[in-house]
């Protein structure tokens, strides 16, 4: 018996179909079945026995973990259940025959197991039949309905393509001589007609069937590459670090299957996971190539880094805390006016999330739910993957960043400075997180606004200024797009002095046009012009100040001379200091790097070896309209290549990747660039 074909190409005629199933789950957003990764289909096929003609399944293992334990395949109920977040399970099917929908953009869709068995029997009948039997004599009604219609399976002949190859001159001459010859052709038995090439198709039955096209059938799914599947299988099967994503407002609305406005959190996290793994594999491949080239140039055999440990990205869905059957939600629905229902639904399911979080009781429920979800997932993942012993980080997006800040700040020791800016800190219990997170990312965050409303600015203006650390996390990064209307800066709340511009998130792509900090050329020029304008302003103010001092000195000398000559005081008015047009008070020079360190812009509890910055700005394109960018900036973080590269770089730099490569292992081997040097340059030979 053949094993399952891992390439999933269209199956040859003689393929044993007993274990060649492709497994698929229903995507609620599109109402289409999509294939599981190949490794998952292999695992599920190994867990069943199906040698009977009807393909009846004998489940030796009714629950099979798939997708690196993110899901469990419930074979007894044909469901795919998420393990680490609360969402309804998806229908799960297996098939080896598929039909191609009339919509060419739709993927192949599976047939019922009974219809797959029927088609296999029909194919065997055609193969074993006499060539004299016409193909239209074979058909069979299908038991299932597809697209709401009934079909029957038919066999159609495929005309061979006309040959475009011209006969050779020798063949043409031989044919001409045989035609001209008067000798009778030798007697020979007539050869049987060749069996025509055929294909299976689905033909609609019922009314208007004659006007409906046939739907082609495929034996075997074909190429079913799932996005990110290759990269994830190259990495270590057990994650080295977990990253939890806490969503912002509107997830109850965006998470609905009928929503077409924006992707749900799970969809965004899936896209981010794929991007993270692709970045990890790309960085690892580049490092290996550079080390191999260096070994060749040195004539030495060098140990190459193994694949890095996998970064697992998981969602934390908290929107049902007050949207799913709470008394507040029921009351809100009773008082909502029935007109303009779409706009009022957006207001109730999206905008009101911010107002709900301001209520002490509901806020405490959210913080409790998120902390317990993170803890349960961390413990559950550790139980399902005994070799996991890594750290975890939290990404908070939009309102989720405020939730992340509050959770992390509640883990700070009593009396630490951040406690001043917690929401009614005395009423909140410490969260039950498994341990402090390694990193806390705030994406498109309004935390600066929330802290200001909680009195942060008044505290600083009143003379209270300290390190302002969040002891609950090693490092906190406030990442924003400059056109994001929801985002605010955080560093201006950390000091009364002048605050420099936010640091740029380094570009993901390496280019000679980028500077040592990964800033692209067009932004370098823009920053240079801005700095030049500031220098001109400071020079003008400085000149104005010097002229003012000189004029005051001249006036003092004249006053002394008048007194010595007996001229009365006030006879000559004091000249006003000359003013340089357009120049005001001289702005202070930007703080030096050592001043940044002294002011403590870092927020995390451990900042050794890191730049003392918290605010990071994503780099814009060469041509980018601020107003148009504002429409997508707030929802584009999880697919932004620069942020994904920063996330991978920060997580891997925290250590724990020694067993699977990564930056920590390279630091031990001396593979990582020195400060100010690109990583690709560090691998080159002097």
PyMOL commands that set and color helices and strands:
alter all, ss='L'
color gray80, all
select helices_A, chain A and resi 38-46+113-128+135-137+169-180+209-211+229-234+251-254+265-298+320-323+327-335+341-357+360-384+399-410+417-421+425-427+447-453+456-461+491-494+521-564+593-599+626-635+637-639+641-653+658-660+662-669+679-682
alter helices_A, ss='H'
color red, helices_A
select strands_A, chain A and resi 22-27+32-35+48-49+58-59+63-66+71-74+79-82+90-95+97-99+109-110+139-146+149-157+198-204+215-219+239-246+310-316+392-397+437-443+473-480+503-504+615-617
alter strands_A, ss='S'
color yellow, strands_A
deselect
rebuild
show_as cartoon
